[in-house]
Amino acid sequence: MQEYLASLKVNGKVSASGKVYPGVKVVIKDASLKIRNEFKNVTFINELNEVKVTKYEALEEDFSKNH
């Protein structure tokens, strides 16, 4: 799965429609972010090789079922 994700040309996005708890580590390609505060309904994006938190965006396709 990691090889597949690394091969993608897009920067990456992780959307969480529920809660994201402190202690969770969000990894998108080579960037990571350790969550310190609880979040709800957020999207994490890889921007300039850094994970940033933005407003929630529903994903158009569920990639978790492809592999």
CHARMM internal coordinates of N, CA and C (Angstrom, degrees):
IC EDIT
DIST 1 N 1 CA 1.4475
DIST 1 CA 1 C 1.5246
ANGL 1 N 1 CA 1 C 109.90
DIST 1 C 2 N 1.3361
ANGL 1 CA 1 C 2 N 117.39
DIHE 1 N 1 CA 1 C 2 N -43.08
DIST 2 N 2 CA 1.4573
ANGL 1 C 2 N 2 CA 120.11
DIHE 1 CA 1 C 2 N 2 CA -179.21
DIST 2 CA 2 C 1.5247
ANGL 2 N 2 CA 2 C 111.44
DIHE 1 C 2 N 2 CA 2 C -64.03
DIST 2 C 3 N 1.3393
ANGL 2 CA 2 C 3 N 117.43
DIHE 2 N 2 CA 2 C 3 N -38.65
DIST 3 N 3 CA 1.4632
ANGL 2 C 3 N 3 CA 120.30
DIHE 2 CA 2 C 3 N 3 CA 177.19
DIST 3 CA 3 C 1.5212
ANGL 3 N 3 CA 3 C 110.43
DIHE 2 C 3 N 3 CA 3 C -63.41
DIST 3 C 4 N 1.3149
ANGL 3 CA 3 C 4 N 116.96
DIHE 3 N 3 CA 3 C 4 N -42.57
DIST 4 N 4 CA 1.4623
ANGL 3 C 4 N 4 CA 121.58
DIHE 3 CA 3 C 4 N 4 CA 178.14
DIST 4 CA 4 C 1.5283
ANGL 4 N 4 CA 4 C 110.47
DIHE 3 C 4 N 4 CA 4 C -60.68
DIST 4 C 5 N 1.3272
ANGL 4 CA 4 C 5 N 117.25
DIHE 4 N 4 CA 4 C 5 N -47.34
DIST 5 N 5 CA 1.4624
ANGL 4 C 5 N 5 CA 120.81
DIHE 4 CA 4 C 5 N 5 CA -178.85
DIST 5 CA 5 C 1.5271
ANGL 5 N 5 CA 5 C 110.94
DIHE 4 C 5 N 5 CA 5 C -64.79
DIST 5 C 6 N 1.3225
ANGL 5 CA 5 C 6 N 117.39
DIHE 5 N 5 CA 5 C 6 N -38.68
DIST 6 N 6 CA 1.4629
ANGL 5 C 6 N 6 CA 120.79
DIHE 5 CA 5 C 6 N 6 CA 179.74
DIST 6 CA 6 C 1.5241
ANGL 6 N 6 CA 6 C 111.54
DIHE 5 C 6 N 6 CA 6 C -65.87
DIST 6 C 7 N 1.3425
ANGL 6 CA 6 C 7 N 116.65
DIHE 6 N 6 CA 6 C 7 N -27.61
DIST 7 N 7 CA 1.4574
ANGL 6 C 7 N 7 CA 120.38
DIHE 6 CA 6 C 7 N 7 CA -178.06
DIST 7 CA 7 C 1.5306
ANGL 7 N 7 CA 7 C 113.07
DIHE 6 C 7 N 7 CA 7 C -80.55
DIST 7 C 8 N 1.3158
ANGL 7 CA 7 C 8 N 117.50
DIHE 7 N 7 CA 7 C 8 N -13.97
DIST 8 N 8 CA 1.4581
ANGL 7 C 8 N 8 CA 120.64
DIHE 7 CA 7 C 8 N 8 CA -178.96
DIST 8 CA 8 C 1.5198
ANGL 8 N 8 CA 8 C 110.98
DIHE 7 C 8 N 8 CA 8 C -68.08
DIST 8 C 9 N 1.3200
ANGL 8 CA 8 C 9 N 116.17
DIHE 8 N 8 CA 8 C 9 N 143.26
DIST 9 N 9 CA 1.4591
ANGL 8 C 9 N 9 CA 121.25
DIHE 8 CA 8 C 9 N 9 CA 179.56
DIST 9 CA 9 C 1.5232
ANGL 9 N 9 CA 9 C 112.09
DIHE 8 C 9 N 9 CA 9 C -82.36
DIST 9 C 10 N 1.3446
ANGL 9 CA 9 C 10 N 118.02
DIHE 9 N 9 CA 9 C 10 N -22.57
DIST 10 N 10 CA 1.4642
ANGL 9 C 10 N 10 CA 120.96
DIHE 9 CA 9 C 10 N 10 CA -179.57
DIST 10 CA 10 C 1.5241
ANGL 10 N 10 CA 10 C 109.69
DIHE 9 C 10 N 10 CA 10 C -75.49
DIST 10 C 11 N 1.3137
ANGL 10 CA 10 C 11 N 116.69
DIHE 10 N 10 CA 10 C 11 N 157.78
DIST 11 N 11 CA 1.4566
ANGL 10 C 11 N 11 CA 121.33
DIHE 10 CA 10 C 11 N 11 CA -177.65
DIST 11 CA 11 C 1.5144
ANGL 11 N 11 CA 11 C 112.93
DIHE 10 C 11 N 11 CA 11 C -72.78
DIST 11 C 12 N 1.3152
ANGL 11 CA 11 C 12 N 117.38
DIHE 11 N 11 CA 11 C 12 N -34.72
DIST 12 N 12 CA 1.4515
ANGL 11 C 12 N 12 CA 120.28
DIHE 11 CA 11 C 12 N 12 CA 177.04
DIST 12 CA 12 C 1.5142
ANGL 12 N 12 CA 12 C 113.26
DIHE 11 C 12 N 12 CA 12 C 112.37
DIST 12 C 13 N 1.3346
ANGL 12 CA 12 C 13 N 114.10
DIHE 12 N 12 CA 12 C 13 N 152.93
DIST 13 N 13 CA 1.4589
ANGL 12 C 13 N 13 CA 121.18
DIHE 12 CA 12 C 13 N 13 CA -177.19
DIST 13 CA 13 C 1.5198
ANGL 13 N 13 CA 13 C 107.88
DIHE 12 C 13 N 13 CA 13 C -157.61
DIST 13 C 14 N 1.3339
ANGL 13 CA 13 C 14 N 116.24
DIHE 13 N 13 CA 13 C 14 N 137.71
DIST 14 N 14 CA 1.4627
ANGL 13 C 14 N 14 CA 122.23
DIHE 13 CA 13 C 14 N 14 CA 175.05
DIST 14 CA 14 C 1.5151
ANGL 14 N 14 CA 14 C 106.64
DIHE 13 C 14 N 14 CA 14 C -127.33
DIST 14 C 15 N 1.3308
ANGL 14 CA 14 C 15 N 117.14
DIHE 14 N 14 CA 14 C 15 N 120.93
DIST 15 N 15 CA 1.4591
ANGL 14 C 15 N 15 CA 121.47
DIHE 14 CA 14 C 15 N 15 CA 178.69
DIST 15 CA 15 C 1.5187
ANGL 15 N 15 CA 15 C 109.86
DIHE 14 C 15 N 15 CA 15 C -108.56
DIST 15 C 16 N 1.3373
ANGL 15 CA 15 C 16 N 115.29
DIHE 15 N 15 CA 15 C 16 N 134.92
DIST 16 N 16 CA 1.4598
ANGL 15 C 16 N 16 CA 121.20
DIHE 15 CA 15 C 16 N 16 CA 179.20
DIST 16 CA 16 C 1.5228
ANGL 16 N 16 CA 16 C 108.38
DIHE 15 C 16 N 16 CA 16 C -121.78
DIST 16 C 17 N 1.3360
ANGL 16 CA 16 C 17 N 116.10
DIHE 16 N 16 CA 16 C 17 N 110.79
DIST 17 N 17 CA 1.4635
ANGL 16 C 17 N 17 CA 120.20
DIHE 16 CA 16 C 17 N 17 CA -179.60
DIST 17 CA 17 C 1.5200
ANGL 17 N 17 CA 17 C 111.59
DIHE 16 C 17 N 17 CA 17 C -82.06
DIST 17 C 18 N 1.3194
ANGL 17 CA 17 C 18 N 116.72
DIHE 17 N 17 CA 17 C 18 N -13.13
DIST 18 N 18 CA 1.4602
ANGL 17 C 18 N 18 CA 121.26
DIHE 17 CA 17 C 18 N 18 CA 177.62
DIST 18 CA 18 C 1.5136
ANGL 18 N 18 CA 18 C 110.41
DIHE 17 C 18 N 18 CA 18 C -109.04
DIST 18 C 19 N 1.3301
ANGL 18 CA 18 C 19 N 116.56
DIHE 18 N 18 CA 18 C 19 N -145.57
DIST 19 N 19 CA 1.4580
ANGL 18 C 19 N 19 CA 121.61
DIHE 18 CA 18 C 19 N 19 CA -178.39
DIST 19 CA 19 C 1.5273
ANGL 19 N 19 CA 19 C 110.74
DIHE 18 C 19 N 19 CA 19 C -92.89
DIST 19 C 20 N 1.3337
ANGL 19 CA 19 C 20 N 115.09
DIHE 19 N 19 CA 19 C 20 N 147.93
DIST 20 N 20 CA 1.4622
ANGL 19 C 20 N 20 CA 123.20
DIHE 19 CA 19 C 20 N 20 CA 171.39
DIST 20 CA 20 C 1.5305
ANGL 20 N 20 CA 20 C 105.12
DIHE 19 C 20 N 20 CA 20 C -120.05
DIST 20 C 21 N 1.3262
ANGL 20 CA 20 C 21 N 115.95
DIHE 20 N 20 CA 20 C 21 N 120.11
DIST 21 N 21 CA 1.4591
ANGL 20 C 21 N 21 CA 121.11
DIHE 20 CA 20 C 21 N 21 CA -171.37
DIST 21 CA 21 C 1.5246
ANGL 21 N 21 CA 21 C 112.88
DIHE 20 C 21 N 21 CA 21 C -94.58
DIST 21 C 22 N 1.3360
ANGL 21 CA 21 C 22 N 116.64
DIHE 21 N 21 CA 21 C 22 N 153.06
DIST 22 N 22 CA 1.4615
ANGL 21 C 22 N 22 CA 120.46
DIHE 21 CA 21 C 22 N 22 CA 174.79
DIST 22 CA 22 C 1.5260
ANGL 22 N 22 CA 22 C 110.62
DIHE 21 C 22 N 22 CA 22 C -55.61
DIST 22 C 23 N 1.3216
ANGL 22 CA 22 C 23 N 115.89
DIHE 22 N 22 CA 22 C 23 N 141.78
DIST 23 N 23 CA 1.4626
ANGL 22 C 23 N 23 CA 121.07
DIHE 22 CA 22 C 23 N 23 CA -178.84
DIST 23 CA 23 C 1.5180
ANGL 23 N 23 CA 23 C 112.63
DIHE 22 C 23 N 23 CA 23 C 100.48
DIST 23 C 24 N 1.3354
ANGL 23 CA 23 C 24 N 117.28
DIHE 23 N 23 CA 23 C 24 N -18.13
DIST 24 N 24 CA 1.4657
ANGL 23 C 24 N 24 CA 121.07
DIHE 23 CA 23 C 24 N 24 CA 178.25
DIST 24 CA 24 C 1.5270
ANGL 24 N 24 CA 24 C 108.57
DIHE 23 C 24 N 24 CA 24 C -72.80
DIST 24 C 25 N 1.3159
ANGL 24 CA 24 C 25 N 116.83
DIHE 24 N 24 CA 24 C 25 N 141.57
DIST 25 N 25 CA 1.4593
ANGL 24 C 25 N 25 CA 121.77
DIHE 24 CA 24 C 25 N 25 CA 175.94
DIST 25 CA 25 C 1.5290
ANGL 25 N 25 CA 25 C 108.11
DIHE 24 C 25 N 25 CA 25 C -111.65
DIST 25 C 26 N 1.3237
ANGL 25 CA 25 C 26 N 116.12
DIHE 25 N 25 CA 25 C 26 N 118.82
DIST 26 N 26 CA 1.4644
ANGL 25 C 26 N 26 CA 122.21
DIHE 25 CA 25 C 26 N 26 CA 178.60
DIST 26 CA 26 C 1.5278
ANGL 26 N 26 CA 26 C 107.35
DIHE 25 C 26 N 26 CA 26 C -95.78
DIST 26 C 27 N 1.3399
ANGL 26 CA 26 C 27 N 116.50
DIHE 26 N 26 CA 26 C 27 N 123.33
DIST 27 N 27 CA 1.4575
ANGL 26 C 27 N 27 CA 121.72
DIHE 26 CA 26 C 27 N 27 CA -179.51
DIST 27 CA 27 C 1.5220
ANGL 27 N 27 CA 27 C 108.64
DIHE 26 C 27 N 27 CA 27 C -121.19
DIST 27 C 28 N 1.3269
ANGL 27 CA 27 C 28 N 116.08
DIHE 27 N 27 CA 27 C 28 N 124.68
DIST 28 N 28 CA 1.4571
ANGL 27 C 28 N 28 CA 122.29
DIHE 27 CA 27 C 28 N 28 CA 175.65
DIST 28 CA 28 C 1.5198
ANGL 28 N 28 CA 28 C 106.64
DIHE 27 C 28 N 28 CA 28 C -128.61
DIST 28 C 29 N 1.3273
ANGL 28 CA 28 C 29 N 114.69
DIHE 28 N 28 CA 28 C 29 N 109.78
DIST 29 N 29 CA 1.4707
ANGL 28 C 29 N 29 CA 122.20
DIHE 28 CA 28 C 29 N 29 CA -173.86
DIST 29 CA 29 C 1.5229
ANGL 29 N 29 CA 29 C 108.63
DIHE 28 C 29 N 29 CA 29 C 55.94
DIST 29 C 30 N 1.3248
ANGL 29 CA 29 C 30 N 119.61
DIHE 29 N 29 CA 29 C 30 N -122.23
DIST 30 N 30 CA 1.4690
ANGL 29 C 30 N 30 CA 122.01
DIHE 29 CA 29 C 30 N 30 CA -177.27
DIST 30 CA 30 C 1.5268
ANGL 30 N 30 CA 30 C 113.29
DIHE 29 C 30 N 30 CA 30 C -92.26
DIST 30 C 31 N 1.3185
ANGL 30 CA 30 C 31 N 117.66
DIHE 30 N 30 CA 30 C 31 N -1.62
DIST 31 N 31 CA 1.4633
ANGL 30 C 31 N 31 CA 121.65
DIHE 30 CA 30 C 31 N 31 CA -178.00
DIST 31 CA 31 C 1.5253
ANGL 31 N 31 CA 31 C 110.29
DIHE 30 C 31 N 31 CA 31 C -99.46
DIST 31 C 32 N 1.3268
ANGL 31 CA 31 C 32 N 116.04
DIHE 31 N 31 CA 31 C 32 N 147.04
DIST 32 N 32 CA 1.4677
ANGL 31 C 32 N 32 CA 119.39
DIHE 31 CA 31 C 32 N 32 CA 178.11
DIST 32 CA 32 C 1.5229
ANGL 32 N 32 CA 32 C 110.12
DIHE 31 C 32 N 32 CA 32 C -143.43
DIST 32 C 33 N 1.3269
ANGL 32 CA 32 C 33 N 114.51
DIHE 32 N 32 CA 32 C 33 N 158.53
DIST 33 N 33 CA 1.4596
ANGL 32 C 33 N 33 CA 121.94
DIHE 32 CA 32 C 33 N 33 CA 178.88
DIST 33 CA 33 C 1.5160
ANGL 33 N 33 CA 33 C 107.99
DIHE 32 C 33 N 33 CA 33 C -144.41
DIST 33 C 34 N 1.3242
ANGL 33 CA 33 C 34 N 116.89
DIHE 33 N 33 CA 33 C 34 N 124.15
DIST 34 N 34 CA 1.4645
ANGL 33 C 34 N 34 CA 121.21
DIHE 33 CA 33 C 34 N 34 CA 174.74
DIST 34 CA 34 C 1.5224
ANGL 34 N 34 CA 34 C 107.25
DIHE 33 C 34 N 34 CA 34 C -89.65
DIST 34 C 35 N 1.3300
ANGL 34 CA 34 C 35 N 116.03
DIHE 34 N 34 CA 34 C 35 N 122.35
DIST 35 N 35 CA 1.4530
ANGL 34 C 35 N 35 CA 122.04
DIHE 34 CA 34 C 35 N 35 CA -176.19
DIST 35 CA 35 C 1.5234
ANGL 35 N 35 CA 35 C 109.87
DIHE 34 C 35 N 35 CA 35 C -75.10
DIST 35 C 36 N 1.3357
ANGL 35 CA 35 C 36 N 116.33
DIHE 35 N 35 CA 35 C 36 N 128.30
DIST 36 N 36 CA 1.4685
ANGL 35 C 36 N 36 CA 121.86
DIHE 35 CA 35 C 36 N 36 CA -179.16
DIST 36 CA 36 C 1.5228
ANGL 36 N 36 CA 36 C 111.80
DIHE 35 C 36 N 36 CA 36 C -107.65
DIST 36 C 37 N 1.3472
ANGL 36 CA 36 C 37 N 116.78
DIHE 36 N 36 CA 36 C 37 N -25.45
DIST 37 N 37 CA 1.4679
ANGL 36 C 37 N 37 CA 121.74
DIHE 36 CA 36 C 37 N 37 CA 179.90
DIST 37 CA 37 C 1.5239
ANGL 37 N 37 CA 37 C 109.10
DIHE 36 C 37 N 37 CA 37 C -123.48
DIST 37 C 38 N 1.3056
ANGL 37 CA 37 C 38 N 117.00
DIHE 37 N 37 CA 37 C 38 N 151.88
DIST 38 N 38 CA 1.4583
ANGL 37 C 38 N 38 CA 120.84
DIHE 37 CA 37 C 38 N 38 CA 177.65
DIST 38 CA 38 C 1.5309
ANGL 38 N 38 CA 38 C 110.16
DIHE 37 C 38 N 38 CA 38 C -70.24
DIST 38 C 39 N 1.3278
ANGL 38 CA 38 C 39 N 116.07
DIHE 38 N 38 CA 38 C 39 N 135.49
DIST 39 N 39 CA 1.4585
ANGL 38 C 39 N 39 CA 122.56
DIHE 38 CA 38 C 39 N 39 CA 176.59
DIST 39 CA 39 C 1.5208
ANGL 39 N 39 CA 39 C 108.80
DIHE 38 C 39 N 39 CA 39 C -121.63
DIST 39 C 40 N 1.3205
ANGL 39 CA 39 C 40 N 116.30
DIHE 39 N 39 CA 39 C 40 N 154.32
DIST 40 N 40 CA 1.4528
ANGL 39 C 40 N 40 CA 121.75
DIHE 39 CA 39 C 40 N 40 CA 174.98
DIST 40 CA 40 C 1.5245
ANGL 40 N 40 CA 40 C 108.36
DIHE 39 C 40 N 40 CA 40 C -138.66
DIST 40 C 41 N 1.3277
ANGL 40 CA 40 C 41 N 115.69
DIHE 40 N 40 CA 40 C 41 N 135.06
DIST 41 N 41 CA 1.4684
ANGL 40 C 41 N 41 CA 121.76
DIHE 40 CA 40 C 41 N 41 CA 179.40
DIST 41 CA 41 C 1.5274
ANGL 41 N 41 CA 41 C 111.90
DIHE 40 C 41 N 41 CA 41 C 54.70
DIST 41 C 42 N 1.3306
ANGL 41 CA 41 C 42 N 115.78
DIHE 41 N 41 CA 41 C 42 N 65.05
DIST 42 N 42 CA 1.4578
ANGL 41 C 42 N 42 CA 120.55
DIHE 41 CA 41 C 42 N 42 CA 179.38
DIST 42 CA 42 C 1.5251
ANGL 42 N 42 CA 42 C 110.43
DIHE 41 C 42 N 42 CA 42 C -130.40
DIST 42 C 43 N 1.3146
ANGL 42 CA 42 C 43 N 115.24
DIHE 42 N 42 CA 42 C 43 N 163.30
DIST 43 N 43 CA 1.4562
ANGL 42 C 43 N 43 CA 122.43
DIHE 42 CA 42 C 43 N 43 CA 172.93
DIST 43 CA 43 C 1.5159
ANGL 43 N 43 CA 43 C 107.74
DIHE 42 C 43 N 43 CA 43 C -123.42
DIST 43 C 44 N 1.3187
ANGL 43 CA 43 C 44 N 115.76
DIHE 43 N 43 CA 43 C 44 N 135.29
DIST 44 N 44 CA 1.4579
ANGL 43 C 44 N 44 CA 121.83
DIHE 43 CA 43 C 44 N 44 CA 175.78
DIST 44 CA 44 C 1.5192
ANGL 44 N 44 CA 44 C 107.19
DIHE 43 C 44 N 44 CA 44 C -103.55
DIST 44 C 45 N 1.3236
ANGL 44 CA 44 C 45 N 117.10
DIHE 44 N 44 CA 44 C 45 N 134.39
DIST 45 N 45 CA 1.4626
ANGL 44 C 45 N 45 CA 121.18
DIHE 44 CA 44 C 45 N 45 CA 179.42
DIST 45 CA 45 C 1.5196
ANGL 45 N 45 CA 45 C 109.37
DIHE 44 C 45 N 45 CA 45 C -126.62
DIST 45 C 46 N 1.3201
ANGL 45 CA 45 C 46 N 115.68
DIHE 45 N 45 CA 45 C 46 N 154.20
DIST 46 N 46 CA 1.4564
ANGL 45 C 46 N 46 CA 121.79
DIHE 45 CA 45 C 46 N 46 CA 173.66
DIST 46 CA 46 C 1.5196
ANGL 46 N 46 CA 46 C 106.45
DIHE 45 C 46 N 46 CA 46 C -95.06
DIST 46 C 47 N 1.3236
ANGL 46 CA 46 C 47 N 115.71
DIHE 46 N 46 CA 46 C 47 N 109.87
DIST 47 N 47 CA 1.4571
ANGL 46 C 47 N 47 CA 121.18
DIHE 46 CA 46 C 47 N 47 CA -179.79
DIST 47 CA 47 C 1.5217
ANGL 47 N 47 CA 47 C 108.12
DIHE 46 C 47 N 47 CA 47 C -123.80
DIST 47 C 48 N 1.3290
ANGL 47 CA 47 C 48 N 115.51
DIHE 47 N 47 CA 47 C 48 N 116.08
DIST 48 N 48 CA 1.4709
ANGL 47 C 48 N 48 CA 121.52
DIHE 47 CA 47 C 48 N 48 CA -178.16
DIST 48 CA 48 C 1.5248
ANGL 48 N 48 CA 48 C 111.36
DIHE 47 C 48 N 48 CA 48 C 54.43
DIST 48 C 49 N 1.3327
ANGL 48 CA 48 C 49 N 115.30
DIHE 48 N 48 CA 48 C 49 N 43.15
DIST 49 N 49 CA 1.4676
ANGL 48 C 49 N 49 CA 124.40
DIHE 48 CA 48 C 49 N 49 CA 178.23
DIST 49 CA 49 C 1.5304
ANGL 49 N 49 CA 49 C 112.83
DIHE 48 C 49 N 49 CA 49 C 60.63
DIST 49 C 50 N 1.3432
ANGL 49 CA 49 C 50 N 115.34
DIHE 49 N 49 CA 49 C 50 N 33.40
DIST 50 N 50 CA 1.4538
ANGL 49 C 50 N 50 CA 122.59
DIHE 49 CA 49 C 50 N 50 CA 175.21
DIST 50 CA 50 C 1.5226
ANGL 50 N 50 CA 50 C 107.53
DIHE 49 C 50 N 50 CA 50 C -136.24
DIST 50 C 51 N 1.3295
ANGL 50 CA 50 C 51 N 117.68
DIHE 50 N 50 CA 50 C 51 N 138.41
DIST 51 N 51 CA 1.4616
ANGL 50 C 51 N 51 CA 120.97
DIHE 50 CA 50 C 51 N 51 CA 177.94
DIST 51 CA 51 C 1.5226
ANGL 51 N 51 CA 51 C 108.83
DIHE 50 C 51 N 51 CA 51 C -82.47
DIST 51 C 52 N 1.3397
ANGL 51 CA 51 C 52 N 115.77
DIHE 51 N 51 CA 51 C 52 N 124.83
DIST 52 N 52 CA 1.4669
ANGL 51 C 52 N 52 CA 122.32
DIHE 51 CA 51 C 52 N 52 CA 179.78
DIST 52 CA 52 C 1.5227
ANGL 52 N 52 CA 52 C 108.90
DIHE 51 C 52 N 52 CA 52 C -118.89
DIST 52 C 53 N 1.3310
ANGL 52 CA 52 C 53 N 116.70
DIHE 52 N 52 CA 52 C 53 N 151.20
DIST 53 N 53 CA 1.4608
ANGL 52 C 53 N 53 CA 123.14
DIHE 52 CA 52 C 53 N 53 CA 178.30
DIST 53 CA 53 C 1.5224
ANGL 53 N 53 CA 53 C 108.26
DIHE 52 C 53 N 53 CA 53 C -99.99
DIST 53 C 54 N 1.3450
ANGL 53 CA 53 C 54 N 116.31
DIHE 53 N 53 CA 53 C 54 N 129.95
DIST 54 N 54 CA 1.4620
ANGL 53 C 54 N 54 CA 121.39
DIHE 53 CA 53 C 54 N 54 CA 178.33
DIST 54 CA 54 C 1.5226
ANGL 54 N 54 CA 54 C 108.97
DIHE 53 C 54 N 54 CA 54 C -132.66
DIST 54 C 55 N 1.3406
ANGL 54 CA 54 C 55 N 115.90
DIHE 54 N 54 CA 54 C 55 N 178.41
DIST 55 N 55 CA 1.4665
ANGL 54 C 55 N 55 CA 119.71
DIHE 54 CA 54 C 55 N 55 CA 178.08
DIST 55 CA 55 C 1.5297
ANGL 55 N 55 CA 55 C 109.46
DIHE 54 C 55 N 55 CA 55 C -65.26
DIST 55 C 56 N 1.3071
ANGL 55 CA 55 C 56 N 115.76
DIHE 55 N 55 CA 55 C 56 N 154.02
DIST 56 N 56 CA 1.4633
ANGL 55 C 56 N 56 CA 122.32
DIHE 55 CA 55 C 56 N 56 CA -176.05
DIST 56 CA 56 C 1.5215
ANGL 56 N 56 CA 56 C 111.74
DIHE 55 C 56 N 56 CA 56 C -62.12
DIST 56 C 57 N 1.3296
ANGL 56 CA 56 C 57 N 115.11
DIHE 56 N 56 CA 56 C 57 N 133.07
DIST 57 N 57 CA 1.4625
ANGL 56 C 57 N 57 CA 122.82
DIHE 56 CA 56 C 57 N 57 CA 173.01
DIST 57 CA 57 C 1.5180
ANGL 57 N 57 CA 57 C 107.35
DIHE 56 C 57 N 57 CA 57 C -128.73
DIST 57 C 58 N 1.3235
ANGL 57 CA 57 C 58 N 116.80
DIHE 57 N 57 CA 57 C 58 N 123.33
DIST 58 N 58 CA 1.4676
ANGL 57 C 58 N 58 CA 120.06
DIHE 57 CA 57 C 58 N 58 CA 177.04
DIST 58 CA 58 C 1.5243
ANGL 58 N 58 CA 58 C 108.64
DIHE 57 C 58 N 58 CA 58 C -66.81
DIST 58 C 59 N 1.3269
ANGL 58 CA 58 C 59 N 116.48
DIHE 58 N 58 CA 58 C 59 N 139.12
DIST 59 N 59 CA 1.4566
ANGL 58 C 59 N 59 CA 120.51
DIHE 58 CA 58 C 59 N 59 CA 178.58
DIST 59 CA 59 C 1.5201
ANGL 59 N 59 CA 59 C 109.78
DIHE 58 C 59 N 59 CA 59 C -78.75
DIST 59 C 60 N 1.3178
ANGL 59 CA 59 C 60 N 115.24
DIHE 59 N 59 CA 59 C 60 N 142.61
DIST 60 N 60 CA 1.4622
ANGL 59 C 60 N 60 CA 119.78
DIHE 59 CA 59 C 60 N 60 CA -179.48
DIST 60 CA 60 C 1.5178
ANGL 60 N 60 CA 60 C 111.84
DIHE 59 C 60 N 60 CA 60 C -75.29
DIST 60 C 61 N 1.3241
ANGL 60 CA 60 C 61 N 117.41
DIHE 60 N 60 CA 60 C 61 N -28.96
DIST 61 N 61 CA 1.4591
ANGL 60 C 61 N 61 CA 121.56
DIHE 60 CA 60 C 61 N 61 CA -177.51
DIST 61 CA 61 C 1.5227
ANGL 61 N 61 CA 61 C 108.74
DIHE 60 C 61 N 61 CA 61 C -137.07
DIST 61 C 62 N 1.3240
ANGL 61 CA 61 C 62 N 117.08
DIHE 61 N 61 CA 61 C 62 N 142.83
DIST 62 N 62 CA 1.4512
ANGL 61 C 62 N 62 CA 122.11
DIHE 61 CA 61 C 62 N 62 CA 178.82
DIST 62 CA 62 C 1.5294
ANGL 62 N 62 CA 62 C 107.98
DIHE 61 C 62 N 62 CA 62 C -91.73
DIST 62 C 63 N 1.3373
ANGL 62 CA 62 C 63 N 116.82
DIHE 62 N 62 CA 62 C 63 N 100.83
DIST 63 N 63 CA 1.4552
ANGL 62 C 63 N 63 CA 122.01
DIHE 62 CA 62 C 63 N 63 CA -177.13
DIST 63 CA 63 C 1.5176
ANGL 63 N 63 CA 63 C 112.06
DIHE 62 C 63 N 63 CA 63 C -78.15
DIST 63 C 64 N 1.3234
ANGL 63 CA 63 C 64 N 118.45
DIHE 63 N 63 CA 63 C 64 N -15.28
DIST 64 N 64 CA 1.4528
ANGL 63 C 64 N 64 CA 120.67
DIHE 63 CA 63 C 64 N 64 CA -176.78
DIST 64 CA 64 C 1.5192
ANGL 64 N 64 CA 64 C 112.32
DIHE 63 C 64 N 64 CA 64 C -65.92
DIST 64 C 65 N 1.3152
ANGL 64 CA 64 C 65 N 118.38
DIHE 64 N 64 CA 64 C 65 N -20.21
DIST 65 N 65 CA 1.4693
ANGL 64 C 65 N 65 CA 121.43
DIHE 64 CA 64 C 65 N 65 CA -178.07
DIST 65 CA 65 C 1.5210
ANGL 65 N 65 CA 65 C 112.55
DIHE 64 C 65 N 65 CA 65 C -93.64
DIST 65 C 66 N 1.3414
ANGL 65 CA 65 C 66 N 118.15
DIHE 65 N 65 CA 65 C 66 N -2.78
DIST 66 N 66 CA 1.4585
ANGL 65 C 66 N 66 CA 121.23
DIHE 65 CA 65 C 66 N 66 CA -178.47
DIST 66 CA 66 C 1.5212
ANGL 66 N 66 CA 66 C 112.68
DIHE 65 C 66 N 66 CA 66 C -79.90
DIST 66 C 67 N 1.3279
ANGL 66 CA 66 C 67 N 117.66
DIHE 66 N 66 CA 66 C 67 N -19.06
DIST 67 N 67 CA 1.4730
ANGL 66 C 67 N 67 CA 119.86
DIHE 66 CA 66 C 67 N 67 CA -175.92
DIST 67 CA 67 C 1.4938
ANGL 67 N 67 CA 67 C 110.77
DIHE 66 C 67 N 67 CA 67 C -133.75
END
COOR INIT
IC SEED 1 N 1 CA 1 C
IC BUILD
